[in-house]
Amino acid sequence: MTDLRDILDIHVKNGSVPGAVGLVARGDQIEYAAVGSAAIDGAPMTRESIFRIASVTKPITAAAVMVLVDDGLIGLDDPVDRWLPELANPAVVRTPASPVDDVVPARRPITVIDLLRSTAGYGFASDFSLPAVQRLFSVQKDGREPQSFPAPDVWMSELAQIPLLYQPGEAWLYDTCSALQGVLIARASSRSLPDFLAERIFEPLGMADSGFTVPDSGADRFTSYYRTGPTGGLELADGADGQWRTPPAFPLGSGGLVATADDWLAFGRMLLAGGTTAGGRRLLSRDAVRLMTTDHTTGGQREIGQLFLEGQGWGFGGSVDIDATDPWNVPGRYGWVGGTGTSAHIVPATGVVAILLTQVAADSPTAPDWMQDFWRYAAGVK
């Protein structure tokens, strides 16, 4: 009978990935497999290997925003310019295809829930050729290069010079709102984002290896990261002594974290438990978890974000399945994927947490074969 190790080993042996850690938790039953190596010709992969999780960071950042909502420090309907004054009175391009200097005023302020829903007006649409999207690329750079970002205050000033692509609340757009959530958390809490996540998320959940930097104590478990080269082979993009060994100027809430599979398992189980830790400590209110894991999109918004959403919906910080278009789609399945070859989802209907961590960049929103094979397996599809 084919098991998780068999599924992952196929893709190590064919050279698609140097290694992988897969974990599928069904209630209290955990199946995991660590296959291949942490680097090409390197040490064997282990369950404790540390990965750059990229956009699998997004649900964690959204949860941290909801901690502040539960604390009463911010409200979902609050205009964000109280904490992000750079976003007061934003301009919006007249139409999505308009030049960046053809703008109209925003019809209303950007709110906290706009950031959580990724509907603030900033972000990437399916059409990258739009002038405002092209302009955004100069500021919202590749999150897999965290040292390329300036400090948050500088970044905010640069972002404020770019018009919104859509009016606040109109469209679902990718990525930028999660980076803005990180800045919001820091300013509203008067704490750095790394400190706030450590105190309110990581320490209560026992996520000991999660953070924006890999300390010396974890260096021997840190995987190398690869991208596919022009000839099809894997090329080193960031080594074990690379960008994540020193603190970034801008800790990216959109994709800057490292973690282990068991770290994200603790986070996923907290969501499945309605906001409580394994020890019974309440981290989030049930209402906060419900809002995070509920689809907030309209059909029109899903169409604008089709390249990323592929017909599914979006909660806070992650996608929410609404149609069983593929064998692994289950209505209510929540989570996301990362551009470094990572994937993490929960399925509230079945109590499943499914996590796949690899170290090969996925440069297309369409999941690679090895990720799809893992999703089929986690869904019990033969």
N, C-alpha and C positions, 0 to 999 in steps of 0.2 A: 504494500500500500504506500502511495506517495505521501511523504510528510513535508513539513515546512523546510527542513534541511535540504531535501531533494529539490524542491522548487527553487531555492536560492542557489544551490550548488550548480545548477544548469547554467546560470548566467555568470557565475565565476569562471566555470570551465570554458565557456565560449568567449571570454575576454570582455564581456560587457561591463563588468564591475570587478575591481580587485577583491572586494569583500563586501559583506553585508551583515547586519544584525536585524533579524525579524522577530517580532514578539506578538503573539495573539493571546489575549486573556479573555476567557469565557467564564465570567463569574470569578470564582477562586482558582480556577484551573488555568495555568499559564503554560503555553508552549513557546519555546524560543529556540532560535538557531543562530549561531555565530559562525560564519563561513568565510573562507578566503583569508586575506591579510589586510592589515591596517594601512599598508602602503605596498605598492608594487615591489615584490621581492623583500617585503618587510616582515614584521612579527605577525603571528596569527591574530585574527580578529577575535575579540572576546565579548561577552555580554556587557562588560564594564567599559568598552571602548567609547570614547568621547567623539561626538560628531558636531560639525557645523550644521545646525538644523534649519537655517535660512527661514523661509516664511512659515514654517511650523511654529515659529515664535509668535505669530499674529494672534492665535487664540489666547496665549498667555498674557499678552499685552492687553487685550480686550478684557480679560478677567481682572487685571489690575485696575483698569478704569472702573469696572463695576464694584470693586472694593471701595473705591472713593465714593461711588454713588451710594452704596450701602452705608458708608460712614456719614453721609450727609454733607460731605465737602463740596460735591458738585451735583447738579441735577441733569437728567437726560435732556430736558428742554432748555437748559441754560445756554445762552449765546457764549461761544468759546472765546470771544474777544476779551472777556474779563481776564483770562489767563494767557491768551494768545492775541495780544493787541495788534500784531502784524496782520491779522486776518479781519480786522474791522473794516467795514465798507469795501468789500472786494469788488473788483471789476470782473465782468463775464464777457467772453467773446459773443458777438451778436448771434452767430450760429456756430456750431462745432467746426465748420469748414472755414470760418472767417479768419483773416489775418489777426495776429495778436494785438494789433493796435486798433482794431475795429471792435470796440467794447461798449457795453451798457452796464449800469449799476446792478448789483445783486438786489433781488426783490425782497430778500429778508436776510437776517444774520445766519451765519453757520452755527449750528448747535452741537452739543455733545453727542446727541444721538445721530446726527449726520456723520460725525467721525466714526462712530461705532458701526453704522450701516454702510460705510464707504460711499456715502452719497453727498459729501460736502461740495463736490464740484471739481476737486483736484484728484488726479490719478490718470491711469492709462486706460484708454478705450481700446476696443478691438482694432481700430484703424490707427496705426502708428504714424501715418502720414499727415494727420491733422496738424496745422501749424502750432496750436497750443500744446499738443502732445510732444511735438518735436522740441519745443522750447522747454518743456518740463524735463526732458532727458538731461539737460545741462545741470539740473539741480537734484532731481530724484535719480541718482546714479544707481549703478548695479550694487545692490545690498550685499553681494558676495565679496565686495571690496570695501570693507568697513573703514579702512584707514583713508579712503579717498574722500570721506565726508568731513566738512568743517564742523566746528562746534555748533550746538543747536541754535544759539542765538544768531549766528552768522547764517546758518541754513534757513532759518525762518525769514530773515531779512531778504535773502535771495528768492525764496519761494514767493514772498509777497509781491515781487515784481512781475510775476506771471499771472495772467488772467485765468479765472476758472473756465473750464471747458463747458460746463453746464451750470444752470442755476442751482443753488443749494436745494437738495432733496429730489432733484429731477432724475439723476442718472447714477447707476452703480459704476464706479471706476476703481481700478486696482492700485493697491500698494501705498500710495501717499498718505491716505488717512491713517494707516497703522503707524507710520512714522510720526504723524502729528499726535496720535494718541500718546506716544512715548513722551513727547515734549509736554503735553497736557498733564500727564501724571507727575512729572518732575516739578512743574511749576505750581500745580494745585496742592501738592503735598509738601512742598519746600524740601524735598529730598531728591537726590540723584535717582535716575531710573534704576541703575544697578542696586542701590541701597534699598529702594522701595520694594523691588521684586524680591530681593533676598529676605527682607523682614516679613513681608506680608504673603508671599507665595512660596518661595523655595524652602525656607526654614520650616514653616509649618508642615509642608508636604514631604520633607526629607529629600528634596531634590538637590543632593549634595554637590553634583557636578555641573549644575546649570549656572550660567553666567555669561557675561560678554567677553571674558578673558579666561584662558586656561592657565592656572597657576603651575608653578614648578612641580607641585605634588601630583598633578595629573598629566604632566607632559609625556610620560611613557605610555599613556593610554590614548593619546590624541592621534586621530587618524590623519593621513594626508588627503588632499582634495585635488581632483583631476577634472580636466575638461577634454572633450573630444577634439583632437587636432585636425588640420585640413586634410590629412591623409587617412583619417579614420581611427588612428591610434589614440591612446590616452596620453595627455601631457600634463605634467604637474602644474597646478594653478596656485596651490598654497600648501606649504609643507608643515610638518609638525612644529617647526619653529617660526611660523609665518605670522600673519596679521592678527591672529587671535591670542598671541602671547603677550601683547602689550595693550593697555586700556585704550579704546578708541576715543577720539574727541567727541564723537556723537554715538552714544549707545542706541542702536537702531531698534525701536519697537516693532519695526516691520520685518526684521529678519536677522538680527545680530547675535542671537544666542547660540551657545553650545550646550549639549546635554547628552545624556545616555538614554537608552530605550527605557530603562526603569524609572528615570526621572519623569519622562512624559507619561508613563503608565500611571504614576501617582497622580499627576494632574488630571488625566482622563478619568480615573476612578473617582476623583473628587467630583467631577462634573456628573458622572453617573449616579453618585450618592446624593445629588441635589445640593452640593456645596459644602459637604463635610469631609474631613480628612479620615484616614483609617482609624485614628484614635478618637474620633467623635468630635473633634474641634470644628466649629463652623467657620469656614473661610469665606463663603459667599451665601447670600440668601437664596432660597429656592426661586424667588422671582428673578434674581439676577441670572441664575443658570438657565431658567426658562427663556428669558430674553436672548441670551447668548446663542442658544441652540434652536431658536425658532427662525424660520425664513421671514425676512423683511422685504423681499423684493417684489416688484411688479413684473408682469410679462415684458413690458417695454424696457425696463431696466436690465432684465436678463438678456434681452436681445442686444442691447448696447455692449454688455459684457460677455457676449457669447464665446469669444476666444478663450476666456479664462474660466467661465462658469459652465460651459458646455451644457446649457439647459437647466442646470441645477440652481438652487437659491443661495442666499447668503444670510447668515445670522449676524453675530458680532465676532469678528476676527476669524471666521471660518465659513466654509460652504455648508449648506444644509440640503440634503437630497430631497427632492420633491417628486421625482419621476424615476421609475426603474428602467432607465434607458439602456443601462449596461448591467451585466449579471451581478456586479458588486453594489449597485445602487439600492439602498433601502430607505424608504421615506423616513426622514428624521436623522439619518446618518450625518454626523457633524465632524468637521475637521478640515485639514488642508494639506497641501503639499509644499515642499521647498525646492528651490532651484539648485540645491546642492545634492539632490537625489534622496530626499526624505519625504516621509508620509506618515500622518498620524490621524486616526479617526476614532470616534466612539459611535456605537449604535445603541441608543437608549432602549429600543424595542427588544433587543436580545442581550444587553449587558456586555457587549463585546468591546474591547479596546484593541485596535490593530495598529502596529507601529513598524515601519520599515525604515532603517537608516543605512544609507550607502554613502560613498564619497565621490560620486561622479555627477557632474553638473547635468541637469536636465534643461536644455535651452529652448524647449518648446512647451507651451501649455498642455499639449497632449502627452499624457503619461507614457513613458517608455515601456517596452514589453515586460521588463522584469518587475516593474511596479504593478502593471495590470495583472500579471500572474500572481503576485502576492495578494492583491485585492480579491481575486477569484478564490484563492485558497482561504483567506480570512472569512469570506462570505459562505464558505462551504460548497462552492460550485465545483463539480467534478469535471 
